[in-house]
Amino acid sequence: EEELTNGDYCTVALGEPEDQWAQVSPDANKRLRDTFLAVVSYILPVVGPALAFWQWSNVLQLTHVVLGDERQLLELMQVTLTPATNGIVIASLSIAFGTLTSLTISSLRQRQKEIRQCLNKEACDIRLLQALFVSMFRLNVEDSCRSSCSEADVEKMTVYLRCLELLHMYAARIHSESTADADLAALQRQTVPDTELLSILNSLVVLRQPPRFSVMSVRDDVAVRVSRLNDFRSDRLSSINTAFPPLHWVILALLASSITLCFLIEVDQSEGRFLAERPEDSTRLRLVFTIMTGSFCGLTALCADLNDLFRGSFNVNESASQLKVVGEVIQLENRQIIQGFQAWSRQRVPEKTRTNLNF
C-alpha cells in the first residue's frame, strides 16, 4: 500500500446510498411468527370457548373413557376425592398458576417499558450528537471565512461531515434492530461494541485541540455521549434477547391442563344419578367449563402478545419508529450541509486543496 505523505489524507466518500446502511439480518421466519401471533391473539380466544361449549359432552365422555369405571365412584368422590382435590390439589395448582402468570405478565410488561425508555434515550442522544457535529462544522466554516482557508480547516470540516454520515448509519442500525424484521438470533450472535460509533471516535482522533467554548476536546466530549449510547443500546439488546425459555411456557400449560383435568374428574360422577342429572347434560357445568377454558385462552393470547415486542397490541413500534424519523432528518440535513459545503468550497477552498476532496 502507498503511504500517505505529510499533509495528504485519504478520500472520504460522503452521501452514501440508503442500501448501504448497517442493518441486521432479516428474520427468515417472519411470516410464520406473524401467522402464529394472529391465530393465538384473535382466533384462539373466540374458537377455544366456543369449542368448549359445544364439545362439552364429548370432552366429558372422553375423560370417562380414559379414566375408566370405578366401584362406588359417587361415594369415593364425596368422601375422599373431592375433599383432597379441592383442599390440596386445586389450591396448590391455582396458587402456582396464578403466581407464575402474574410474574410473567408483569415481567413482560416491564421488559417493554425498559425497551421504550432505551429507544427514547437513544433518539435524544443521537440528535444531541448530531447538533454537536453540525455546530462544530458551522464554527469551522465561520472561522475559515474570517481568515484564509487551509488544508487543515478543510480536513476538520470533512471529518465532521463523515461523522454525520456515520451517525446517520447508526440511527438506521438502531431502527433495524427494533423492528419485526430483525432476526433475534442474529442479534444475539453479533458483536455489540462494533458499531459506527467506534468509527466516529477514530475519525475524531485528528481533532486534538478543544474548541474555544470548551476545555474538553471534541473527541472527549463525543466519547462521553458515545458511552451513554453504548449503555442504552446494551440495555436494550439485553432486554430484547432476555425472553422466557420454552420450559416456562410448558410449565404454565401443564398447570392449566392440570386444573382442567381436576375439574373434569370431579364432575365425572354419574353413578347413582338419574338419567336427566348426568353432568354432560348440565347447562351450568357446560357454562363453567366454557368460562374456565375462555380464561385460559385469554391468558394465552395476552402472554403471546406481550412476549412479542414488535407485533400485536402491546408493542414498542411507536418508540422505534422515531428512530426512522431521526435517521431521515439526519439524512436530509446532511444532504443540505454537503451541498452548501460543495458550493462554499468552490469559492473559498484553493484549487490545490479542492482536488484532494471527493464529495
N, C-alpha and C positions, 0 to 999 in steps of 0.2 A: 504494500500500500504506500502511496506517496504521502510523505509527511508534510503537513502544512507549515509554511514559514511564518515567522513572527508578523502579526498584523493581518494574516489571512484567516478566514473562517469558512466553514462548510456552508453549502447552500441549504436553506431551510424552506421546505415546501409548506405553504400556507393555504388555507381554504380546502381542506381535504374533503372529498365527497362523503355523502352520508353512508354509503355502503361500506366504508372502511371503519365504521365505528366499532369499538370493542364491545362485543356482545357475547353473552353466554350461549352455550349450545341449546338449541330448541328442544322441547320435550317431545320425544317420539310417540308417547302415549297420551298426548293431549286430548285427542278425540275420545279415547276410552275413559279418561278421567271426567271429561265433560258429561258423557253419557251416564256414567255411574252416579255422579252427583245429582244429575237431573232426575234419574229414577228414584234415588233414595230421598231426595228433598220434596219432590212433587207427586210422585206416584205411590210410593210406599205408605205415607200417612193416610191415603184415601183407600187404596186397594187392601191394605192389611186389615183394618177394622171391618171392611165390607166382607172379606173372605171369612173372618172370624164369626161374623153374624150369620152368614148363610151356610157355612160349613160346620156349625156348632155340633149338630148331631153326629155328623161323620167323624169329627175330631174326638168326641167322647166315646163313640163306638170303637174307634181305632185304639184309644187308650185302654178300653176294657179288654180288647182282644190281645193287646201286647202284655198287659199285666195278668190277664187270666182271671179265673174264678177262685174265690176263697170261701171256705165254710164260715158261716156266721159272720159274714162281712159287715152287716149292719152293727152287730154287737162290737166287733173289733173297732169299727170307726168311732163309735160312741164312747167306748171305754179306754182305748189305748191310742189309736192312730190320730184321731182329731186333736186330743189334748197335746200330744207330743208334736204334731205338725204345727199347730197354731202357737203353742207356747215356746217352742225351741227352734224348730227348723225355719218357719216363716219369719219369725222375729230376727233370727241371725241373718238370713238371706236379705231381708228388707233393709236392715241396718247397713250391711256391707254394700248392697246395691245403691242405696241412697247416698251413702258417704262417698263411694267411688264416683258416682255420677256427678255429685256436687263438685268434687275436686276436679273432675275432668272438664266440666263446663267453665268453672272459674279460671282454671289454668289456660284453657284455650282462649278465653276472652282476654285475659291478661297478656297472653302472647301477642294477640293482635294489637292491643294497646301499645305495647313496647315497640312493635314494628312501626306503628304510626308515628310515635314520638321520634324514633330514629330517622325516619324519612323526612319529617318536618325539620328536624335539626340539620340534616344533611343539605336540604334545599336552602335553608337560611345561610349556612356557612359557604356553600358554593357561590351564592350570589354575593356575599361579602368578599370572598376571594376574587371574584370577577371585578367587583368595584375597586379593589386594591390594584389589580393589574391595569385596569383602564385609567385610574388616576395617575399611576406611575408613568404610564405611556404618555398621557397628555402633559404631565410635568416635564418629561424629557423633550417633548415637541416644543413646549414653550421655552425651555432653556436653549434649545437649538435655534429658535427664531431670534433670540436676543444676541446670539453670537454665531460664529461660523460653525457649520455642521461638520463634525469629524467622523471618521470611521467608527470610533468607539461609541459615539452617540447613536449612530445607525444600528450598531450591533446591539446596544441596550434595547432600543425600540423593537428590533426584530425578535429579541428574546421574549419581550412581553407579549408580542403577537403570538409567538409559538406557545407560550404558557396559556394564553386564552384558548387556542385551539385544543390543547391538551385538556383543559378544564371542560371544554365542550364535550370531548370524548368521554371524560369521566362521568359527566352527567348522563350521557347516553348509557354508559355501563350500569350506573345505579338503577336507571329506569328498566333496563333489560333484565336485571336481577330480580325485580319486584313486579313481575307480570306472570300471567298464567302460562306463557310460552316458555318460561325458563325451565330448564331441566334441573331438578333438585339434586340429582346425583352428581351432575357436573358442578354444581355449586359446592358440594362437599369435597370434591376432588381438587378444586382449583387452589392455587396458592394465593392466600388473601393479601399479603403485602405487595404483590406485583401488580401495580396499577399505574395509571397515568400520573398519579401524584408523585411517584418517585422520579419520573421524567421531568416533572416541573421543578423539583428540587435540584436535579442535576443540571437543568438549564440555567438555573439562577446562580450557579457557582461563580460565574464571571462577574456578578454584581456584588462586589465586596464592600463598597462604600455605602454607608447609610444615607438615606435621603435627608434633606435639610430639616424636615419636620419631625424626625425621629432619631433616637440614639441607637436603634437596632437596624441592622442591615435588612434589606428586603428579604433575603433568603431566611434569616432568623424569624422574621415576622410571619412569613409564609409557612415555615416549619411548624410554628405553633398551631396554625389553622389546619395544616395537613394532619397533625397529630390528633386534633379533635375529629376531623373527618374519618380518620382511620379507626378511632374508638367507636364512633357511631356506626360505621359500616361493619365492624367486628361484632358489635352487639346485635345488629340487625340480622346478619348472616347466622349468628348463633341461634337466634330465636327462630329463624326460618328452618334451620336444619335440626332443631330440637323438637321432634314430634314424638307422640306416644308410640311405642313399639306395637306390632301386631298382637303380642300376648296380652296387652292391656285391653284391647277390644274383644279378644277371645274370652277373657275373664268376665267382662261385662255381659257378653252374650250368654255365657253359661249361667250367670246369676239370674238373668231374666228368664232363661229357659227353665231353670230350677223352680222359680216361683210359679211359673205357668204349670209345670208338671205337678207341683204340690196342690194347686187349685183343682186340676183335673182328677187327681187321686181322691181328694175329699168329696167331690160331687159324684164320683162313681160308686154309688151305694144303692143300687136298685133292688137288692134283695129285701123281701118283706114289705115292699111298697105295692100299692095298686098300680094298674097299668097306666092310668091317667096321671100318676105322680112321678113318672120317670123323669130323671134330670134332663134327658135330651129333648123333652117336650116342654121344659120350663122356659118361658119367655124371660123371666127375671135372671136366670142363670145365663141365658144367651146374651142379655144386655151387659151383665157383669163381665163376662168373658170378652165381649166386644170392647168395653171400656178399657180393660186391662191391656188387651192387645194394641188398641189405639195409643195408649200411653207409651208403651214400649216402642212402637213405630215412630211416634213423635219425638221421643228422646233420641232415637237413632238418627232421624233426619236432622235434628238440632246439632248433635255431635259431629255428624258428617259435614254440615255446613260450616261449623266453627273450625273444624280441623283443616279445611281448605282455605288458605289465606287469600286466594285471588279469584275465587268463584263463589257463587251463592249470594245469599242476602247479607251475610256478615263477611266483609272482605276489606282489604286495605287499598283497593284500586284508586279511590279518590285521593288518598295521600300519595300514592305512587304516580298518579297522572301529572301532578305538579312538577315532577322531575322532567317529564317530557316537555312541559311548557318552559321550564327553566332552560333546558337544552336548546329549544327553538329560539328563545330570546337571546341566549348567548351566541348562537349561530348567526342570527340576524345582525346583532351588534358587531360581531366580528367582521362580517362582510362590509358593513359600513365603515368600520375603522380601517380595514385593509384598503378599501377603495380610496378613502381620504389620505391614507399614508402613501399610496401609489401616486396620487396627484401632488401631494406635498413633496415627495422625493424627487419628482421631475423638476421642481422649481428650486429646491433648497439643497439637495444632495449633489455633490460633484459627480461628474460623469465617471470618473475613475472608481469612485465608491459604489455608484449605482450599478456598474457592470458586475459587481460581485454578488448582487442580490437577485433572487428569483421569486417572484410572487405568483 
